[in-house]
Amino acid sequence: RPLLQACRAMSLKGGPSATYLATLTREELINRVQQLEAQVVQLRPLVSPAGVVDVSEAGEEKLQLMLPQPGKGRRRQREGRVDFNQFKQRRVALRIAYMGWAFDGSALQDNTDNTVLGRLCDGLKRVQLIESIDTCNLVSCARTDKGVSALANVVSLNIRSLLSDCNTGCIPDTGPDIGKRRTPPSSEDTEANELDPVGPLNRVLPRELRVLAWAPVTPDFSARFACKGREYLYHFPRSTFNIEAMRDACKRFVGEHDFRNFSKFSPDQANYCRTVMECDIEPVDYCSQASDHNQMFAFRVRATAFLYHQIRNMFSVLALVGQGLEEPSIVDKLLDVNATPRKPEYVLANGLPLILSKAEFDHLDWRCSADAREHLSVTLQRHWTELTVRSCLARLAVDLLPFTPPTLNWSHLSTGLLPELRCRQHRPLLKRQLQASFEEMRERADSKRQLKQLAATGDGDVVQDEKRPRLEEACVE
């Protein structure tokens, strides 16, 4: 049915005849082919390799977003377009949750629109809460990598307001159309009649991205700098991990330390000291499993801020400790940058199990209308039902193997998170090849920047030294 609707919506009346196509110029035919190829790319996610059309709720939502909506031509769109000059702007905070596997990271990127903030901005423009990304002053509390999820990320931005004088967060009037601004009746000019962005946004956003609540904030509020603390959870099965050894290693992370040996080098990062307030390994009761080896645990870490790849690197070392390949004291040795100034090379842990679970703020009044809460609850439970059914089918496939499986040591449950555990022979971390110190890498980065500036200005003869290691090669993850 969706595919038939797509064909009807995207085709001409009765389809273009051969006579009509013969009248088109070469350029017009090329444009027509390019349009059809773009439509095929859009519809491809709705059709499985077997040729079956996806008729699930997700498929319907994708189709509605892809197809041109009937009756929404240019004239109608112009009539329904909001004149932002007639509305005041106010600063708000949005609490968002997303499934990281559906996006290419959270931050805006030039090479892809499939990021969390990219999709959020698309939705904000679609429901006409913002005019453009450039004018909304969007700031995120935390930046997550591709595959990493969040249940409590917070963004702050300026959106359109229905009120003429909102109590909190109104942006000072600017521009030539101040006198033409919409002035609502005094009976409507109350916070109770303000726009609730939660409901409209969740109806246009991908189902892997949800807005949970909004809060009015002051015009100078920044979700990044106002955050008092962030908490992450890294989920993993018990497998053959020594949980007590991992907990011993976790305690050594608590406090203020230099985490350069647990992060990725950045030439713009000057301070690698961070304060970890809590760090532990805890069982989770929301993922029930049949056997002890399948029992799920979470590496929980809470800090004021984190470095790039810090948590995933921390878990990489914890996993080696849990497998008995390293002693818990390896954490102390890596935190002592005087004794270990160079980071040993080890594999970064998978980003899929990592979740931003909490973001702490002072005195934010989170709001969500009753209708928005009901719609949010229904859509989240539907998504949970689908994913749970898939999980049950995968578990059933293992239980119903047509043969008796060989004796397993259960270590395979953890190798998917950390490929390094697949190695038959472990080489101790401190005996591995070491990366250059951060001071050396920063010096190389400065030299490379100076070479680029000289090449751009044409001052002096620039000689490329091919033997000098590239910065990218020095920063092996």
N, C-alpha and C positions, 0 to 999 in steps of 0.2 A: 504493500500500500504506500509506504513513504516513497519508494522508488518511483511508483507511478505518478504520485503527486509532483515529484521532482521533475519528471519528464514533461508533465503538462505545464508546469510553471516555467520551465526553461526553454520550451520549444515555441516556434511561431504557430499561428493558427493553421492546423493541418500540415505543418512542416514545410520547409522551403522546397519549392518545386525545382526541377532541373532547368526549366526556362528562366526562373527568377535567378538562380545561381549563375546562369550564363551571362546575365546582364551585369554582374558585379565585376569591379576592377580587381586586378591582382592584389592591391593593397587591402581592399575590402575583404577578399577571400582569406588573406593571411590573418587579418584581425578576427574574422569569424572562427578560424581554426584555433587561434590562441584563446578565444573566449571558451570554446568547447573543451579544450584541454584543461583550462583552469577549473571548469565545472566538474570534469572527471576527477581531478585531484581532490576536490572538495567532497565528492560523493564516495570516493574510495574507502574511507574509514567506516562507512555504513554497510559495506558489503564484505563478507568473509571470503577467504580463499576458495571456499566451496560454492560461492555464488549466492549465499543466503543473505537476505537483507536483514539488517539489525533493526528489529521492531521494538526494542526495549525503550524504556523511558529516556535513557541516555541517547539512543539513536534518534528519537523524536526531537529531543532538545537540540542535538547537533544539526538536524535537518532544518529546523525552524531558524537557526542562526545562519545557515548557509544560504537558504533560498531567499530570493527577493520577495518581500511581503506584498500581497495583493493590495492595490489601492494606495500604495505609499510611493507615489511618483514624486517628482521634484516639486510640483505645485503644492501637494499635500504636506510634504516635508517642510516647505517654507512656511506654510500656515501654522504648523505645530511647533516651530522652532522658538525657543525661549530667547527673549532679548535680555541678556545678562546685565545690561546697563540699567534695567529697571528693578534690579534686586540687589540687596546688600549681600555681602559675603561674610561668612563666619568661620572661625577655626574650630575644627572638630577632631576627635580621635576615633578611629575605627578599630575594633578588635576583630581580627580575621583568623580563620583556620583554613588549612589547605593540605592536600595530599601531595607530597613533594614529587612522587613518581610521575605526575601528570605535567610537570613544568620543567623548564630549563633554568631553574634557579628562581630566586625571588626578586632580584634587582632588575631594573630596566636595562636592556641591552640593545645595541645598535643592529646586531645581526639576526635577532629573532624577536618576535612579538609574544612568543609563548613563555612568558615569565609571569610570576604572580602579580607583580605591580603592573605589568603591561596589560594583563587581562582585567585587573581591577580598574585601571584608568579607562579602558575601553567601555566597561560597564558604567562608570561614572559619567562618561560623555553620552552614552546611549540613553540614560535616564535624565540627562541634562542637569546634573548636579555640578559639573565643572564644564568650562568652555574649552580648555586645553590643558595638557600636562604642564606646559610651560608656565601657566598662570596660577596653578593651584598650590604651589610650594609644598610638594609631597615629601615627607620624611618618614623613614621606616625605623622601628625600634631595633630590629635585628635583620641582618642579611644572611640568608641561608643558601647553601649550594644546591646544585641540581640533585634531586632525589631526596633532599632533607625536607621533612614536614614540620608543621607548626599547628599548635592548638590555641596559641595566645599571642601571636604577633600583633603588634599595634602600629598603625600608621597615623600620622597627623597631616591634615591638609585643609585647604579653604574650599568650602562648598557654597552653593547658592542658599540663601535663607529667605523664608516667607515673611519674616518679621522686619519691622521698620527700625526697631531699637532692641535687639536681643541683649539680654543681661550679661551674657558671657561670650567672649570670643568674636565680637563684631569687628570687622576690618574697617579702619577709618575710610570715610568716603573720599574717592578720588575720581577724576575724569570729568568730561564736559557735560554729562547727562545727569548730574546730581538732582537737578530740579525736576527731571522727568521720571524719577524713580517711582516705582509702584508703592503706594501708601495704603496698606490694608485698613479696614475699619478698626476702631479701638477695641471692639469686642473680640476681634480675631487676632489682635496683636499680642498674643500670649505664648509662652513656651509650649503650652498644650497643643497649639495649632502649628507648631514648627514641623518642617519636613522630617520624616523618619526615613533615613536612607537605607535601613536594613532590609525592609520588605522589597522595595523596588529593585535594589541591587541583586538580591538573591534570586530574583526571577529572570535575570539576564546573564548572570555569571555562570561559568562552568560549574558543574555540581561538585567537582573536586575543590572548589574555592567557595567558602561561605563567609559572610559577614555576620558576626555573632551579636554585636552591640555597637552603639555609638555613645560618645560623651562630649558635652560642650567643654571647651578649654579656652585658655587665654590666647590672644593673638600671637604672643611670642612663644607658645608652647612648641617644643620639639620632642617627638616620641623617642628620638635617639638619646638626647641628653637628659631628659626627665626620668628615664628609666633607672630605678634604684637597684635592680637585680634581675638576672635572667637564669632560668633553670632549664636544663636539657635532660632528656631521657634517651639512653641508648639501649634498645631491647636486644636480647639474645637468648637462645635456649641454653639450658644447663649443660647439655652435652657431657663432656668429660672435664669441665672446668672445676678447679679447686676454688670454690666460692670464698672460703675463709682466707686463702692466700690473696685473692683479689681484693678483699675488704681491707686486709693489712696494707696492701699497696695504696689503696684509695686514701687512707688516713694520711699518708705522706704528702698528698697533694694539697691538703688544707693549709691555708695561710697565704701570705704574700710571697711569691716566688718569681724567678725569671724563667718563663716557659719557652725560651727560644728553641730548645731541643724538642719541643712538642708542638711546633708550629711551622708554617711555611714562610720562608723569607720574603719580605717585601721591602724594596728600597725606600719606600716612604714611611716605614714603621721605625720609629726611633726608640720606643719604650716597649720592652717585652715582659715587663712585670705585671702580673695580674693577681688579684686576691680571690682565692677560692674559699667560700664560706662553708659549704657542705659538699661532701663527696662520699658516696656509699654504693653498695650493691644490694638491691632489694628485690624480693620476689614480687611478681605482679599477679593479682587475683582476677584481672579482667580478661586473661587469656588462659582458659582452662585447657589442660592437655591430659592425655591418657596415662602417660608414663612419667617417671621422674626425670629421665633424660630429655624429655620434651618440655619440661616445666620452663616457663619463661621468667627471666630476670631482667632487671633494668639497672644499668649504670646511671646513677643520678648525680648530677653535678650542678651546683649553684654558685654563681659568682657575680661580681658587679659587671664584668665585661669579659669577653673572650678574644683570643687571637684567631687568625685565619687557620682553619683545620685543627685547632687545638684539641677539641673534644675527641675527634676521630683518631688523632695521634695518641692521645691519652689511652683510649680503649685498645689501640694496637699493642701498646706496651702491657696493659692489663691482661690482654688475652694471652700473651706469651707467659706472663706470670701464672695465669690460671691453668695453663697446660704444663706447668712445671719446667718450662724452658728457660725461665729467668727467675731470680729471687726477687721478693718484694723490694729489697734494698736497691734494685736497679733504678727505681724512681728517685731516690735520694741522689744517686750518682748523676743522673741526667739533669736534675734540678740544680746541681752544683756546677754552674757554668765556668767557674775558675778551674775546676778539675777536669771538666768535659766541655771545652769551648766549641767543639765541632760536633754537629749532630750526626750520629750514625745513620746509615741508610736503612730504612725499614718501610714496609708497605703500609699505605694509608688504609684504614678500615673503611668498609662500605658505608655509604651515606644513607642508604634506605632505612635502617633501623633508628635513625636519629630524629628526635622530635623536640622542638621548642615547646615546652609544656607550660611555662609560666613567664610572665613579664610583670615586674612589680612597679607600681606607680602610687603616688600619694594622692588621695582625695579625688579620684576620678569617679564621676557619677554616671555609671553605665546604664544606658537606656535601650529599650526594645519594645515596640508596641505589641499588643496581644496578638494581632493578626500575623505580624512578622514572626513572633515566637512559635505560633502554631505551624506556619509554613516551614520554618527552619527545622522544627522537631520532626515533621513528617518526612522531609527530604533527607535528613540525616539518617533516620531509621530505615528508609528505603535503601539508601546506599549501604548501610551496615548489613542489611539483610542479604543483599546481593553478594557482598564480599564474604560474609560468613558462609553462605551456601557454597561459594567457590572453595573456601578453605575446607569445608566438610567433604566436598567431593575429592579434593586432593588427599585428605587424610584417609578416606575410604579406599582410594586407589592403592594406597600403601598397605592397608589392612587386608585387602582382598587379592593380594598377589597369588597367582595360580601355582606357586611353588613355595617351599619353605626357604626363607631368606637365609643366607649364611650368617654365622655368628659375627655380630658387629661390635666394634668398640665405641660406637656413637660419636667419634670425633668428627665424622663427616658433617654433623649438624652445625659445626662452627666454622668449617673451612669456607663456606659460602660468604661469610662476613669478613673473613681475613684470609685471602689466598695464601699468605705466607705460611699458614699452618699446614698446608699440603706438603711442604718440603719434608723429605725423609730425614735429612740431616740438618740440624739447627746449628747455626753459627752464632755465638754470643754477640749481643749488640755492640759491646765495647771493643770487640775484635773485628768488626766489619769495616768496610771502607767508609771513611768519614768525609762529610761534605766540608767545603771551605767554611771558615768562621764567618759569622755575619758581618764582621768588620771588613774582611777581605771581599765579600760579595758586595757590600755597600761601596767599597772603593772601586770595584769593577763597574758597578752601575753608574757611579759618578763619572768615571772615565768614558763609558759608553755614551752618556748624556752629553759630555763635552765634545766628543767626536761628532755626534749628530748636529750639535749647534755649529761647529766649525764647518761641517759639510753644508749646512743650510745657509750660512752667511758667506761662505767662500773665502774665509780668512785662513790662509795657510794651506799647505798641501796635506791632505789627509791620506795616510797610508793604512790600509786595512791589514791587520795582523791576523791571518787565518789560524795561527797557532794559539792565539789567546782564547781560552775557553769562553764560550757564550754564557751569558747569565742564565739562560733557560736550562742549559746543560748542568750548570752548577747547582741548580735548585731541584734536584731529583726528589720526587715525593717518596 
